[in-house]
Every structure is written in structure tokens, then in C-alpha cells.
Amino acid sequence: MTFLSLVACGSGQGSQDGGASDEGKAAHVQGKPLSKADLEQAAITGTDLDDYEVERQLATSPASTRTAEPADCTPVAQALGGSSGFAAVARTGRLVSPKRHGHGVSMILSSYRAQDAALVIQAFRTAAKRCETFKDVRAEFRYDEAALQPDPGYGDESVSLRLTQLAADTENEEPVRVPYTVMAVRRGATVAMFTEFESPRASGGKAAAVVPEVIVKTQLNKLGGPTASK
């Protein structure tokens, strides 16, 4: 049995310590796009989370060119890759893995022009409401049981979607069902995309994937301002 995880996008060397500068935080809260250097400083590190290890992860732009069938679902396919259809000013990625056991959470931080950051969330939310099943054209994965979750209430606005990836099984005719969760959180002009999946071997493909709250809140704290919108 084999399946591919879109979470494991590729990682580089381990994290570097350092917190976001006051100037970077101020720029973010005011809605100005953060630079690449500011994003790197604001991204969580292993020293921020006692029970997790943090590695750099590639945060390139190919995910922004993903398409879906039907086309209205394209923003969801892009969000699964940590991106959107809007041009980012800068981006950086991290893979946050529990030290004991479990899968790592993929996190992509992207800064946008202020008006585009809000549109990223709007497009993802609209697609998440409409798309119960779709195909990621480039990755050739199908997804079903997509269900928009109640607003998590993070940052300035947030969206959470649960869905199931249908991955090829080389031994059986039935596909392997891999539960996924993708969450987008906007803080000013920065959007954080979190993606998590649940091992089908451990859950039988039925347990929901969950993005740990501590990871989201710790990242928002480093970006500055309140962690919740309500």
C-alpha cells in the first residue's frame, strides 16, 4: 500500500532561533506586507514549542498554479499546497513535528498586499463551502467528504476545512482514504496555511486530522497582536 502526502513538501536544514523584530511585528499589525527576512524571524522555531521539532520546509510557488476539477475548487487545491492564486510578496515554510510520535504539520507563511491577503481567505472560504468533492489536476489526487468547519476564531479571520484524500493502493482496488485538515489564518497582510493528515493505518481512514492549537497560537503570538478574532 502506498500513498503520497502533500504535507511532506520537502524540508531543508533545521530551524534557526530568533524572534520577530518589533519593527516586523508593527508592520504586520498595521497590515503592511512582511519582507522575506521578517517572515523568517517571525516563523516559529524548535525553542518556541517544547514538545515539537521544527524544520525548514520549501515554500515555493508551484502550488499557486494548481488547478482543480471543477475549477471552482481550485482555491482549496492551492491551499493544500500552502498557497493561493494571489501573488505573495514573500513566503517561508516550516514542518512542525511532535518529538514522540505523529505526523508533522506543514505551515506556510505568506505575506501579501493587504487587499490580497483578505481575498486569499475569501476565495478559500467560498470554495470550501461549495466543494464537497474534486480532483487536484496536477497531483492527480481526488478528494471527497470536504466539509467547512466552524470558524476557529484565530487571528483577524480564519477558515478550517476537513476533507479526505483518495490515494492509490497498489495492492487493492479500493483507494486509501487519508483524512486531511487545511486551515488558513490571516493576521494583517500575512496568511498562515496549516496542513495536517491522519495516518490511515492508525485510524482506518476515519479519524479526523487535527492541527494542534498550540502550534497555531504560538505562531500567531510571534506575529504579534491578539491570537483570536473573538
For each residue, the residues with C-beta under 8 A, 3 or more apart:
1: 169 170 171 172 176
2: 167 168 169 170
3: 165 167 168 169 176 178 200
4: 139 141 167
5: 8 103 178 197
6: 9 80 81 106 139 141 165 180 195 197
7: 95 103 104 105 106 195 196 197
8: 5 11 95 104 106
9: 6 57 58 81 82 93 106
10: 57 58
11: 8 55 56 57 58 95
12: 55 56 57 58
13: 55 56
14: 46 53 54 55 56
15: 43 44 45 46 54 55 56 94
16: 40 45
17: 45 46 47
18: 40 41 45
19: 41 42 222
20: 24 25 28 38 41 42 222 223 224
21: 24 25 38 41
22: 25 26
23: 26 27 38
24: 20 21 27 28 34 35 37 38 41 42
25: 20 21 22 28 29 42 223 224 225
26: 22 23 29 30 224
27: 23 24 30 32 33 34 38
28: 20 24 25 31 32 34 38 42 111 187 188 189 190 223 224 225
29: 25 26 187 188 224 225
30: 26 27 188
31: 28 114 117 188 189
32: 27 28 114 188 189
33: 27 89 90 111 112 113 114 189 190
34: 24 27 28 38 39 42 89 90 111 189 190
35: 24 38 39 89 90 111
36: 39 40 90 91 92
37: 24 40 41
38: 20 21 23 24 27 28 34 35 41 42 90 111
39: 34 35 36 42 43 90 91 92 109 111 190
40: 16 18 36 37 43 92
41: 18 19 20 21 24 37 38
42: 19 20 24 25 28 34 38 39 109 190 222 223 224
43: 15 39 40 92 94 107 109 219 222
44: 15 48 49 54 94 96 107 215 218 219 222
45: 15 16 17 18 48 54
46: 14 15 17 49 52 53 54
47: 17
48: 44 45 54 218 222
49: 44 46 52 54 96 214 215 218
50:
51: 98 99 100
52: 46 49 96 97 98 99 215
53: 14 46 96 97 98 99
54: 14 15 44 45 46 48 49 94 95 96 97
55: 11 12 13 14 15 94 95 97
56: 11 12 13 14 15 92 93 94 95
57: 9 10 11 12 93 94 95 106 107 108
58: 9 10 11 12 93
59: 82 91 92 93 108 109 110
60: 63
61: 64 65 83 88 91
62: 65 66 81
63: 60 66 78 80 81 82 83
64: 61 78 81 83 84 85 86 87 88
65: 61 62 138
66: 62 63 74 77 78 80 81 83 136 137 138 139
67: 71 74 77 137 138
68: 71 72 73 74 76 77 131 134 135 136 137
69: 73 134 135 137
70: 73 131 134
71: 67 68 74
72: 68 127 130 131
73: 68 69 70 76 77 127 130 131 134
74: 66 67 68 71 77 78 85 127
75: 78 79 84 85 123 124 126 127 128
76: 68 73 79 80 124 127 128 131 134 143 146 161 163 182
77: 66 67 68 73 74 80 81 134 136 137 139
78: 63 64 66 74 75 81 83 84 85
79: 75 76 82 83 84 124 161 182 184 193 195
80: 6 63 66 76 77 136 180 182 195
81: 6 9 62 63 64 66 77 78
82: 9 59 63 79 93 106 107 108 110 193 195
83: 61 63 64 66 78 79 88 91 108 110 193
84: 64 75 78 79 88 110 120 123 124 191
85: 64 74 75 78 123
86: 64 112 116 119 120 123
87: 64 112 116
88: 61 64 83 84 91 110 111 112
89: 33 34 35 110 111 112 113 189
90: 33 34 35 36 38 39 110 111
91: 36 39 59 61 83 88 108 109 110 111
92: 36 39 40 43 56 59 108 109
93: 9 56 57 58 59 82 106 107 108 109
94: 15 43 44 54 55 56 57 106 107 109
95: 7 8 11 54 55 56 57 104 105 106 107
96: 44 49 52 53 54 104 105 107 215
97: 52 53 54 55 102 103 104 105
98: 51 52 53 101 102 104
99: 51 52 53
100: 51
101: 98
102: 97 98
103: 5 7 97 196 197 198 199
104: 7 8 95 96 97 98
105: 7 95 96 97 194 195 196 211 212 215
106: 6 7 8 9 57 82 93 94 95 193 194 195 196
107: 43 44 57 82 93 94 95 96 192 193 194 195 215 219
108: 57 59 82 83 91 92 93 192 193
109: 39 42 43 59 91 92 93 94 190 191 192 219
110: 59 82 83 84 88 89 90 91 120 190 191 193
111: 28 33 34 35 38 39 88 89 90 91 117 189 190 191
112: 33 86 87 88 89 116 117 120 189 190 191
113: 33 89 116 117 189
114: 31 32 33 117 118 188 189
115: 118 119
116: 86 87 112 113 119 120 189
117: 31 111 112 113 114 120 121 186 188 189 190 191
118: 114 115 121 122 157 186
119: 86 115 116 122 123
120: 84 86 110 112 116 117 123 124 184 186 191
121: 117 118 124 125 157 158 159 184 186 191
122: 118 119 125 126
123: 75 84 85 86 119 120 126 127
124: 75 76 79 84 120 121 127 128 159 161 184
125: 121 122 128 129 148 159
126: 75 122 123 129 130
127: 72 73 74 75 76 123 124 130 131
128: 75 76 124 125 131 146 148 159 161
129: 125 126 148
130: 72 73 126 127
131: 68 70 72 73 76 127 128 134 146
132: 144 145 146 147
133: 142 143 144 145 146
134: 68 69 70 73 76 77 131 142 143 146
135: 68 69 140 141 142 143
136: 66 68 77 80 139 140 141 142 143
137: 66 67 68 69 77 140
138: 65 66 67
139: 4 6 66 77 136
140: 135 136 137
141: 4 6 135 136 165 166 167
142: 133 134 135 136 165 166 175
143: 76 133 134 135 136 146 163 164 165 166 180
144: 132 133 163 164 166
145: 132 133 162 163 164
146: 76 128 131 132 133 134 143 161 162 163 164
147: 132 161 162 163
148: 125 128 129 159 160 161
149: 152 160 161 162 181
150: 160
151: 157 158 159 160
152: 149 158 159 160 183 185 216
153: 158 228 229 230
154: 158 183 185 216 217 220 227 228 229
155: 158 185 186 187 192 220 225 227 228 229
156: 186 187 188 229
157: 118 121 151 185 186 229
158: 121 151 152 153 154 155 183 184 185 186 229
159: 121 124 125 128 148 151 152 183 184
160: 148 149 150 151 152 181 182 183 184 211
161: 76 79 124 128 146 147 148 149 181 182 183
162: 145 146 147 149 179 180 181 208 209
163: 76 143 144 145 146 147 179 180 181 182
164: 143 144 145 146 177 178 179 180 205
165: 3 6 141 142 143 177 178 179 180 197
166: 141 142 143 144 175 176 177 178
167: 2 3 4 141 175 176 177 178
168: 2 3 175 176
169: 1 2 3 172 173 174 175 176
170: 1 2
171: 1
172: 1 169
173: 169
174: 169
175: 142 166 167 168 169
176: 1 3 166 167 168 169 200 205
177: 164 165 166 167 200 205 206
178: 3 5 164 165 166 167 197 198 199 200 205
179: 162 163 164 165 197 198 200 203 205 206 207 208 209
180: 6 80 143 162 163 164 165 195 196 197 198 209
181: 149 160 161 162 163 194 195 196 197 208 209 210 211
182: 76 79 80 160 161 163 193 194 195
183: 152 154 158 159 160 161 193 194 195 211 216
184: 79 120 121 124 158 159 160 191 192 193 194
185: 152 154 155 157 158 191 192 194 216 220
186: 117 118 120 121 155 156 157 158 190 191 192
187: 28 29 155 156 190 192 220 223 224 225
188: 28 29 30 31 32 114 117 156 223 225
189: 28 31 32 33 34 89 111 112 113 114 116 117
190: 28 33 34 39 42 109 110 111 112 117 186 187 223
191: 84 109 110 111 112 117 120 121 184 185 186
192: 107 108 109 155 184 185 186 187 216 219 220 223
193: 79 82 83 106 107 108 110 182 183 184
194: 105 106 107 181 182 183 184 185 211 215 216
195: 6 7 79 80 82 105 106 107 180 181 182 183 211
196: 7 103 105 106 180 181 209 210 211
197: 5 6 7 103 165 178 179 180 181 209
198: 103 178 179 180 202 203 205 207 208 209 210
199: 103 178 202 203
200: 3 176 177 178 179 203 204 205
201:
202: 198 199 207
203: 179 198 199 200 206 207
204: 200 207
205: 164 176 177 178 179 198 200
206: 177 179 203
207: 179 198 202 203 204
208: 162 179 181 198
209: 162 179 180 181 196 197 198
210: 181 196 198
211: 105 160 181 183 194 195 196 215 216
212: 105 215 216
213: 216 217
214: 49 217 218
215: 44 49 52 96 105 107 194 211 212 218 219
216: 152 154 183 185 192 194 211 212 213 219 220 227
217: 154 213 214 220 221 227
218: 44 48 49 214 215 221 222
219: 43 44 107 109 192 215 216 222 223
220: 154 155 185 187 192 216 217 223 225 227
221: 217 218 224 227
222: 19 20 42 43 44 48 218 219
223: 20 25 28 42 187 188 190 192 219 220
224: 20 25 26 28 29 42 187 221
225: 25 28 29 155 187 188 220
226: 229
227: 154 155 216 217 220 221
228: 153 154 155
229: 153 154 155 156 157 158 226
230: 153
